[in-house]
Amino acid sequence: MRLHTARLEMLSLLDSLGTVRAVAAALRMSPSAVSAQLSVLEAEAHTELLRRAGRRVQLTTAGRTLARHARIILDQIKAAEADLQGLSGQPAGPVRLAAFSSAVRAVAIPLAARLRQTHPKIDLEVSELDPQASHPALRRGDYDVIVTADFVDGSMPLHPDVHAIPLLTDEIVLVMPPSRATSDAPVDLADFADAAWSVDMPGTYLSNLVTSTCRQAGFEPIVAGRFVSYELLLAHVEAGMSVSLLPEMAVDRRYHVATRPLRRPLTRHVYAAVRSRSALTAACQIVLDELFDLATTSAHDWRDGPDRHHG
């Protein structure tokens, strides 16, 4: 049995993306060409990898097993290529990192600036990505490292192919106009049942967080604004138009808002993740090490900075 790496990549993508058409689009090939190559892979493997289900194909148990091995094999090849490029003694090569918006500002951009000084041969590409989209993107190989966060209720399970590295914990706080902040005491969300709320787009991490937390407090939030940008959300709160829930890391201190802890505390866990720890390139390992160091430093900066509770 001799398996072709390009065809293994197609199988891995099919496992992640779900359709031959999506694989074809990702590889800039025609669907018929992808289907033909997957048929050749089945012949190479001497076993059924795909099964038709209506107009679509599904991976068999053998197909899913081989797809998981394929990801490991492809990562090992990438690591070997990077090691050969880095024989000069300095880690080198591209590293693609995705993080949610507040982590981009607090951690990823400072990381890029630090690497430019300490490891100039590492080419770090930073992208913004919602936590709900980060794990699928990591598994299909769009990124080498992600910085993401679990749901407060712990409902984001880790896939066996994913290795997580804890970075920090992040308290969920109520964000309000300073005029509404009458004390430093933790707040009861039920007291804000009649308030106007600002949230993210439906189905996103923040939108789900606000909705579920308010419902647990016994009310449905009255939505006055929906914003993709946390900056616009904070501007809306600053103008006295709404209140919101945000992870503390997401509260940009340039905005004149007040934050209060919740009487029933909520905390999310921020972590980095990679597909396979054993296949990390030297450049990826440097990125993880520096991420851990920066996360610890930045946590002190935005927690202990001036006017934490008074905006």
Helices and strands as residue ranges (DSSP letters): H 5-17, H 20-27, H 31-45, E 50-53, E 56-59, H 61-85, E 93-99, H 101-103, I 104-108, H 109-118, E 122-128, H 131-139, E 145-149, E 163-176, G 178-180, G 189-192, E 196-199, H 205-216, E 222-226, H 230-238, E 244-247, G 248-250, E 258-261, E 267-274, G 277-279, H 282-304
